[in-house]
């Protein structure tokens, strides 16, 4: 089973589209696997940084990005988004795997070049509680730039940066 998250609960058919920030990429329908779906428990435009600990995480990375926590996954967002996250309702569209191909194993992304009809749709409220139930540590900061710069200056690979164009300027 694969998923697509949206603030819109009226999508009956997913038609392949080009990504606005990747015009050189073909039109596709994007989906995510269950392991990584938590990265979309946010309002669509919410900037966020996801750090995931795994066997390749070095002691240096643990000290830099996982200091004083036992959590394997940390999502950091800017404090200004707290109210929007806590009040947001999103919808999880469920797809059969058929017709999808793995695009990025680390992020759990799949793509389809075909029109896709969802099998079902589920309403998600209480996004912060949903993250907590999945064991995700949610952190708030006044500005994401210092964390982003620290990650990009390191050789840490267990991260994802989402919608950063909406983050505050340094």
N, C-alpha and C positions, 0 to 999 in steps of 0.2 A: 504494500500500500504506500502511495506517495501523496503528498499534500501541497496545497497552495493556500496561502493566507491572504485575506482581503478584508477591508472595512466595508465592502459592498456585498450584500447577501443576495443579490439578484442576478448573478452571472449564471447563465444557463449553458453556455458553450465557451470554451477557451480557444481563441484563435491565435496562432503564432504571431508574435509581434517582435519587431526589432527593439533592442535596448537603446534607450536614448543616449547612454554614455558609451555605447559600443556599436557604432554604425557600420563597422566592418564585419559584424557578426550576423549570421543569418537569422531570420525571424523564427522564434521558437516559443513554446509554452514551457515555463519554468515550474519545477516542482522540487520539493525537499523531502528527505526521508524522516522517519519518526525520531531517530536519534538526535537530529539537528533542528527539529521543528521549533524548539524553544527560542531560537534566534529571531523568530517572527512573532513572538508574544508581545509586540510593541506596536504603537501607532506607526503607520507606514513610513512617515518621514522622520522618525525618531533616530538621531545619531546614536550609535552604540558601538562599543568595543567588546568583543568576546575573547576571553583567554581560556584555553583548555589545557589542563595538565595531562600528560601521558608519559609513556616510558622514555621518550626522547627528551623530556624536560630536564635540563641540567640544574645543578645546585644553584648556579648563578641566576638562572631564570626563576627558580623557586623563590630566591631571595628578592628578586626585582618585582615579580608579578603576583606571587602567591604568599607573600610574607604574612605570617600570623593567621593562616586559615588552613583548614583541611579540605576545603572545597576543591573539587576537580575542575569546576567551571565557574568563572566569574564573568558577569556582564556588568559593564560600567556605562552609565548614562549621565547626562548633565541634569543637575537638580531641577532646572526649569521644566523638565519633562515629567516630573513626578505626578502632578495632578492629571495630566493627559493620560499617562499610562494607567493610573488607578481608575480612571473613568471610562477607558476605551473598551469598546466591544469589537471583537474581530470574528471572522468566520473562517473555519477550516473546511476547504473543499477537499474531498477524498477522491483519489484517482486509482484505477488499476495500474499496475506497473507496465502493462503491455503498451508498446509504442514509445516508451521512454528509454533513453540511454544515459548512463552515468556521465556526468560532465565534470564534477569535482568531488572526489571521495572525501577529502578533508572537510569540506563544507556540507556534504550531503546533497549536492545539487544534481538534479536530473533535468534533461531537456527532451522535448518532443517536437518534431517538425510538422506534426499532424494536428488537426483540430481535435480537442479533447472534451468529452462530456464528463462532468463529475458524477460519481456514484452516489454521493451524499454530501450534505453540508451540515456542519455543527457550529453552534454559537459558543464563543469563548468570552466570558466575563471574568472579572477578578484575575487579571493577568499577573499581578504580583504574586498572588497566592498560587497560581499555576506554576510560576517559576520556582517558588519555594518548594512546592510538592515534588518537583523534578530534581531537587537538590542543588539548584542553581543559586549561587551567591550573587545578589544584586547590590551593586554599589552605586552611590550617587556622588557626583563631583561637580564643582562649579564650572569646570572647563575640561574637555576631553584632550586638548592639545598636548599637555605634558605627558600623558599616558601614551598617546599615539607616537610622539617623538621618541620616547624611551623604547617602545616596541620596535620602531623602524630603525633605530640606532643599534639594536641588538641583532643577534642571529636567531632569535626565538621564532619558531614557525607555527606555534599552536594558537594563532589568533585570527580573528576576522574583524574587519572594520566596515560598518554598515552606515550608509547615508551620512557620511562625514561632511558632505557639502552643507549640511544643515547644522553643523556644530558651530559654537561660538568661535569667533576669530581669536587668535592668541592675544 
